[in-house]
Amino acid sequence: MDHKKMAIDFLSPSLTGKFSDGVKYFSPDCQTHNPYFAGNIKTLTQAMDKANKQGKGQYPNAEFTIKQALEEGDTVAVHTELLNDKAKPDQGGLRQIHLFRFTGDKIIEYWDVTQQITPEMPNAAGAF
């Protein structure tokens, strides 16, 4: 299985409100490394579901884009951007790096690093 494709296939539906569609790629004992919730797939699922519900209400015109994906050995890195309003890219959002480590066809470790996009940033709309 192409790990890069699996990582993208996980992210694409997960950030459009269908997180559970991508959970199939995770090992049940996957270790997550986000410091804001316990390090397991159950709490990752709960956090993503909550964020999607809040985001849809606050930002109905949000746009999620996968900018690039890199694969080396059993590790995949995916660079993404989530704009609060696709018509106003300078109004805020998130840029993230998602790191996945695989064993076979399952994600066994997941990291994410987030950069908040704010209107005050000198380069808020120019990172890509």
Secondary structure as GFF3:
##gff-version 3
##sequence-region A 1 128
A	DSSP	alpha_helix	3	14	.	.	.	ID=ss1
A	DSSP	alpha_helix	19	22	.	.	.	ID=ss2
A	DSSP	three_ten_helix	23	25	.	.	.	ID=ss3
A	DSSP	beta_strand	26	32	.	.	.	ID=ss4
A	DSSP	alpha_helix	41	58	.	.	.	ID=ss5
A	DSSP	beta_strand	63	72	.	.	.	ID=ss6
A	DSSP	beta_strand	75	83	.	.	.	ID=ss7
A	DSSP	three_ten_helix	89	91	.	.	.	ID=ss8
A	DSSP	beta_strand	93	103	.	.	.	ID=ss9
A	DSSP	beta_strand	106	117	.	.	.	ID=ss10
###
